[in-house]
C-alpha cells in the first residue's frame, strides 16, 4: 500500500533531531518509587503494625519506630508508609475479559505489589496437579490487581512454561495451566514395597531404605536452590515488599535421618538454610501454600495393598503422618523465618489469599545502613519496635549477611546506569518511557517486530549551546526468549539539537524513536533502556511479546500499528521504520486521543488457504456498550496473492470529531468466505478525551 500524505507530519521535519553515532547490534503513590541499590550494607525491613484486634495501624511516623540489629540501635535513613490499593483493570462493558494493553510503560513509576508465584512441580503428586492449578488460578484471577506484577517459576527449572514479570492475567494463567506435578512416590510406599519383596530374605528389624532416597535428596536441594536463586534475583529491588507465593506440598525429605544410604540429610538441611538466608538478606517474604488442604494423607494411603509383617519398621499410619508433617514443617520454616506465613491443613484459600494481599498492601518500610559492614555470612537479628503502647509489630526476624567480595559485572561497553536499567527485574522509571510493538510477517519464517519508543521529555535536561538546546540519548534494545537465548537488538546514540521554538513541543510530547528487530516464532521479553548524557539518568521498559508463526493457521493477523494527526507532531528519529510506506505518520505509543484527532491504523491479514475464496477485512471502533461508532470494510480476493501464501495490507482512518469521550475498543477482523468461515481478530483499548477547546 502506498503511503498517503499527511500534512501535519511535515512539522516533524522542522525539528532539529540528528541521528548521531550509528546503531550497532548489541551483544548480549504517594508510594516511594521502586529503586535499585547496590550498597553492600543497606538493609530494608518492612513492618506491619497491628492493634489489639489485629487491624493495621496507619499514621505512624519515623519517630515512632526504633530498629535494632543484634541489639544495637540503627539510624533509619529511609522511611515510607506503603498503602497500595487493589486496582481493577478498566475494560469495556461488553468485553468478557480484560483486553490486554499493547503498550508497556514506566511513566507513572511502579506502584503495585511484587509477586513471584512458584509452582513446585517436583513436590506435587501428579494426581493432585489440578488442586494446585485451581489454587494458583484463584490467586491470579481474584487477588491480583491491575497494578500488580508477577512471575511464574517452576522449581524443576522448566523455562518453556515459565513466565517473566508481567501484569497480564492471560499470560500468567497460561503458565499455570501447563503445570503437571512430578513428585516421587511416597517414601513410605516405596519402603512397604521393599519390605514385601524381601520377606524371607531379611532379618526382623533390619533397616529398609527408600530406593529413591538419593533422587529424593537431589530434588529437595534443587527446589530449595530455586528459592535461593529467586531471592538473590530479587535482592536488587528496594522500595517494595517482595513476596514468593510458594505453591507446594512441601519438601518431605527427612533431614534428621543421618543414617540414610545417600547421606543427603546434611546437604538438604544446608540448602534449606541457604534458601532462608538468601530470602532474609533480600527482604523477600515466602508464603508456603499447601494445596492439599485437609486430607493430605488420603491419596497416598489408597495405594497400600498389604500391611507389613515386620512391625518394627513403623510403616503404618504414623509413617504417612510423619511424611506429611515433615513436608508441612518445611513450608512453616521457610515462611516463618522470612516474614511470611504458611497455609497448611486448610481448604479455605480465600481467607489465606486475603491475608497475603493485606500483608503486601499496607506496611511501613524502613531502610538503614548497618553499622556492621562485615561480610561474614552470619545471622543478624532485627527487632523493630514502636513507641506507642498496645501495638505489636510483624517483621522479619533478621537476615544472614553476605559472604566474600561483592561482584560487579561490567561488559566494558554499556554505561553502568544503562546496564543496571537493562538487568533490573522490574522496569526503572528515572527516565520515563513507553513502548509499543507490532509483529508482522517477515522473511525466512521470522516475525518483523516494529518498535515505537517514546521518551518523556518534560524533565529532560537540555543544555544551551550556540543557540540550540542539546542532550544525547543512548538507547539499547534487547530481546530474549524463554530458553534464555538472546537476540541482537539495536544500540544507538541520538544527538538532540533543539531550536528554541521546538523545545516546548519536545517538553509537551516527548521524543520518539522507531526501529525493528526480526525474531523467530516464540515467546519473548523485550527490554528497551535509555540513558540521557547530561544527567546520566536511565530508564527501562519491559514488553511481553508473542511472535506467531503466520504460516501455521489458515488465516492470521498481524499486530496493530496506530498513529494519529496529533502524535505525528512528536519529534521522531527513524533508524529503522518498516512501516514508513504503510502509515501516514510514525507508529505511536498513544492510546488516549482527543476529540477532533484522527487515528490511522495498519494491519495485515495473512491467508494460507489454497482454494479460491474471498476475505472480508473490517475495522471498527466500539463503545463500552458494544455499539459501533465507526466501521469500514474491504473485500479481497485470494487471486491477489498469485496462488501463494501471503498477506493483505489494510489501512483505515478513524475520525474522532463526533465520537463522545469514553473508553472504546479498536478492532480489526479478517474473515475468509469459505467452508467454516475462518475468522481472526486483533483489538486494543483506546480512550477518547474531551477537547478542552470545545
C-alpha positions, -999 to 999 in steps of 0.1 A, spaced: 0 0 0 14 34 -10 20 60 16 -5 88 17 4 123 25 -4 137 59 1 174 61 8 176 99 37 153 97 57 180 79 60 197 112 82 168 124 107 175 97 113 210 110 125 197 144 163 196 147 169 159 156 200 142 143 208 105 144 243 105 158 267 77 165 253 48 145 232 20 157 252 -12 163 239 -47 172 241 -54 209 259 -85 222 243 -99 246 16 69 451 24 85 472 44 54 473 82 58 470 95 45 437 110 11 433 147 16 434 178 -5 428 205 -1 454 240 -16 453 253 -6 487 265 -36 505 253 -27 540 220 -12 531 192 -31 548 154 -28 542 128 -42 566 91 -39 562 68 -38 593 31 -43 598 19 -26 629 -13 -41 644 -36 -31 672 -51 -54 698 -78 -66 674 -53 -74 647 -61 -44 625 -34 -25 607 -24 9 623 -17 37 598 -5 72 605 28 64 623 59 84 616 96 76 616 99 89 651 75 61 663 100 34 653 132 20 666 153 -6 647 178 -28 665 203 -51 648 218 -76 672 206 -53 700 224 -22 686 202 8 676 204 16 639 198 50 622 167 48 600 178 66 567 147 58 547 111 57 559 79 52 539 43 43 546 32 19 518 -5 17 511 -12 1 478 -48 -1 465 -60 -31 446 -68 -17 412 -91 -34 387 -83 -33 351 -105 -10 331 -124 -28 304 -154 -21 281 -187 -34 295 -192 -58 266 -158 -75 270 -159 -108 289 -123 -105 299 -98 -76 301 -83 -66 268 -46 -65 272 -27 -33 267 -4 -34 237 18 -6 252 41 -10 281 55 20 301 72 31 332 59 66 330 39 66 363 66 46 381 59 12 396 34 13 424 20 -22 428 27 -54 446 56 -77 435 49 -114 435 68 -145 423 45 -174 421 65 -206 425 48 -238 413 66 -268 429 62 -295 403 89 -315 420 69 -318 452 34 -321 439 18 -355 432 7 -358 396 -28 -367 406 -30 -336 427 -19 -312 400 -54 -299 394 -57 -288 431 -25 -267 428 -36 -252 395 -70 -243 409 -54 -226 439 -29 -207 418 -56 -196 392 -77 -184 421 -49 -162 433 -42 -147 399 -78 -141 389 -93 -128 422 -65 -114 442 -40 -98 418 -47 -61 410 -41 -45 376 -12 -26 393 5 -58 405 32 -77 387 40 -113 390 63 -140 375 57 -178 373 85 -201 381 86 -239 382 110 -255 407 121 -280 381 136 -251 361 113 -256 331 118 -224 311 93 -233 284 64 -229 308 77 -201 330 66 -165 328 87 -134 334 73 -105 353 40 -93 338 6 -80 348 -11 -99 321 -36 -124 336 -37 -143 303 0 -149 303 1 -159 340 -28 -183 337 -13 -198 306 18 -206 326 -3 -220 355 -24 -242 332 7 -261 319 15 -273 354 19 -310 360 33 -324 392 61 -349 391 66 -357 427 82 -391 435 61 -418 450 57 -417 488 89 -430 506 66 -450 529 50 -468 499 85 -475 484 97 -490 517 65 -510 520 71 -525 486 107 -532 495 95 -550 527 72 -572 507 99 -580 481 125 -590 508 102 -611 530 120 -643 539 154 -630 529 160 -604 556 162 -604 594 134 -590 615 142 -553 624 168 -548 596 167 -513 582 149 -508 549 160 -477 530 140 -458 504 154 -470 470 149 -434 457 165 -417 486 193 -402 466 170 -388 439 147 -375 466 176 -356 482 186 -342 449 150 -330 442 148 -314 476 181 -295 470 172 -282 435 138 -270 448 154 -251 477 182 -238 454 154 -224 432 140 -204 461 175 -192 470 182 -181 434 149 -163 431 156 -143 463 191 -134 450 175 -122 418 150 -100 437 177 -87 461 184 -56 440 148 -43 442 142 -18 470 112 3 479 87 -26 479 79 -58 499 86 -88 477 66 -120 481 72 -155 469 39 -174 468 52 -209 471 25 -235 460 39 -268 471 32 -300 491 64 -292 509 98 -308 509 93 -341 527 129 -353 529 139 -364 564 168 -341 573 172 -359 606 180 -393 591 217 -392 592 220 -429 585 204 -429 551 225 -446 524 226 -414 502 239 -392 531 216 -364 518 203 -351 551 231 -326 557 230 -313 521 193 -308 522 195 -291 556 222 -267 543 202 -260 512 172 -251 534 194 -227 555 208 -211 523 173 -205 509 162 -188 542 195 -168 543 190 -155 507 154 -145 514 162 -127 546 191 -109 530 169 -98 501 139 -89 523 118 -115 505 88 -130 523 78 -166 515 42 -178 518 40 -216 517 7 -227 503 -2 -264 506 -30 -271 481 -38 -305 495 -60 -289 522 -74 -312 549 -69 -349 537 -32 -347 529 -26 -384 536 -56 -399 518 -43 -402 483 -11 -420 493 -28 -444 517 -52 -456 489 -22 -473 473 -15 -495 504 -22 -531 494 -8 -550 523 3 -544 559 40 -550 568 48 -582 586 78 -566 603 60 -541 627 93 -528 640 97 -508 607 69 -485 617 54 -484 582 19 -478 591 -4 -448 595 22 -429 616 48 -432 588 25 -415 564 17 -389 591 54 -382 596 58 -376 558 30 -350 558 44 -334 590 79 -331 575 65 -315 543 43 -291 561 71 -282 586 93 -273 556 66 -248 545 63 -234 580 101 -229 584 106 -212 551 76 -189 557 80 -181 594 118 -174 591 112 -149 562 83 -129 575 55 -147 557 32 -174 569 23 -210 558 -11 -222 548 -15 -259 556 -44 -281 565 -68 -255 552 -94 -257 525 -103 -220 527 -78 -205 503 -98 -173 500 -90 -162 536 -54 -171 532 -50 -151 499 -67 -121 515 -41 -122 542 -13 -124 516 -27 -93 498 -31 -74 531 5 -82 541 17 -68 508 -6 -38 506 -1 -18 538 31 -16 558 59 6 568 92 4 550 124 12 570 158 13 554 192 17 572 229 13 566 240 -14 590 268 -4 614 282 -39 609 298 -39 575 315 -73 578 307 -99 551 309 -128 574 278 -148 564 264 -147 600 228 -142 611 219 -108 623 188 -104 644 165 -75 636 140 -61 660 115 -34 651 98 -16 680 72 11 682 69 36 710 31 37 712 17 12 738 -7 -16 729 7 -22 694 25 -52 680 49 -53 651 52 -81 625 85 -81 606 112 -105 596 134 -118 624 167 -109 608 189 -116 579 221 -135 570 249 -112 559 266 -118 526 299 -136 524 330 -128 504 336 -100 479 307 -84 460 307 -90 423 301 -61 399 296 -72 363 309 -49 336 308 -57 299 331 -28 291 306 -13 265 275 -2 284 273 27 308 267 15 344 233 33 346 222 17 314 234 -17 324 215 -15 357 183 -5 339 186 -34 315 193 -60 341 168 -49 367 139 -74 373 114 -46 370 112 -15 348 131 15 361 115 50 359 143 75 364 138 83 327 101 78 318 94 57 287 66 39 268 70 11 242 46 -2 216 54 -33 195 36 -47 165 46 -80 148 43 -85 111 53 -113 88 90 -111 79 113 -131 57 128 -166 63 99 -175 86 106 -148 111 84 -121 125 93 -85 118 88 -66 151 83 -29 147 90 -9 179 80 26 188 96 40 219 85 73 235 109 90 259 91 116 281 109 150 279 91 171 304 122 170 328 148 162 301 179 182 308 188 204 278 220 224 278 220 255 256 250 259 232 253 281 202 216 288 200 204 252 204 194 231 233 213 198 235 215 164 250 224 129 240 202 98 244 217 63 243 191 37 235 195 -1 237 170 -27 226 174 -64 237 153 -95 232 154 -129 250 133 -160 245 122 -182 274 150 -206 266 174 -179 277 187 -172 242 194 -135 235 189 -119 201 208 -90 187 190 -57 191 199 -21 184 222 3 201 221 39 190 231 73 203 208 101 194 220 136 194 193 161 203 200 196 190 167 215 195 159 250 182 142 272 209 108 270 191 110 232 192 118 228 229 82 235 240 69 208 217 95 184 229 86 191 266 49 185 259 51 154 238 84 137 243 108 122 218 102 91 197 125 65 182 114 39 157 133 7 150 127 -30 144 140 -65 152 135 -98 134 126 -128 156 117 -164 150 82 -176 162 81 -179 200 77 -161 233 100 -132 242 106 -104 266 117 -72 250 137 -47 271 144 -11 259 166 11 281 177 47 275 201 70 292 205 107 288 240 121 286 237 153 306 224 139 339 231 101 332 196 92 343 184 59 328 151 42 325 139 9 311 106 -7 300 98 -44 296 74 -58 270 59 -93 268 59 -103 231 45 -133 212 58 -138 177 33 -161 159 41 -185 131 20 -167 104 21 -197 81 6 -222 106 -31 -213 105 -55 -208 76 -58 -172 85 -36 -150 107 -35 -113 117 -5 -91 124 -2 -67 152 -20 -33 151 2 -2 143 -15 31 152 -7 67 145 -27 99 147 -25 135 135 -15 148 169 11 121 176 27 130 143 39 162 158 63 145 182 100 147 172 109 113 158 142 95 148 139 66 125 169 44 124 146 17 111 109 23 101 95 -7 81 61 10 82 72 42 65 52 34 34 23 19 52 13 45 77 8 83 71 28 90 103 52 74 128 37 45 148 26 59 182 25 46 218 -5 68 225 -38 52 233 -55 83 246 -68 106 218 -85 140 219 -118 146 201 -110 161 167 -79 139 163 -78 112 137 -65 77 142 -49 58 114 -42 21 117 -24 -5 97 -26 -43 99 -20 -73 76 -42 -104 72 -22 -135 62 -40 -160 40 -28 -197 38 -60 -212 23 -53 -229 -10 -88 -229 -25 -102 -198 -43 -122 -176 -19 -127 -140 -7 -116 -124 25 -135 -96 43 -115 -72 64 -132 -48 88 -121 -21 112 -145 -9 139 -145 14 169 -169 2 196 -182 19 227 -184 3 261 -218 -10 254 -206 -27 222 -221 -2 197 -200 5 166 -194 43 163 -172 37 133 -169 9 108 -152 3 75 -148 -28 53 -127 -41 24 -131 -72 3 -101 -91 -11 -98 -120 -35 -74 -148 -30 -62 -143 -66 -44 -112 -53 -19 -134 -37 -10 -151 -70 -16 -186 -57 9 -183 -28 6 -177 9 9 -140 17 -10 -111 32 -34 -83 25 -24 -49 37 -52 -29 54 -52 7 64 -81 27 79 -86 62 92 -109 67 122 -121 103 126 -128 112 163 -145 145 157 -180 133 165 -170 105 189 -181 112 225 -155 109 253 -151 75 268 -135 40 266 -135 23 232 -123 -9 215 -105 -5 182 -108 -38 164 -96 -53 131 -112 -86 119 -105 -108 89 -130 -134 77 -125 -160 49 -157 -167 30 -151 -204 26 -161 -235 45 -160 -229 82 -158 -191 78 -123 -188 94 -120 -155 114 -91 -137 131 -92 -106 152 -69 -81 168 -80 -54 192 -68 -27 216 -85 -3 240 -83 34 233 -97 63 252 -113 94 236 -108 126 257 -129 157 256 -114 185 236 -107 213 261 -111 239 233 -147 230 228 
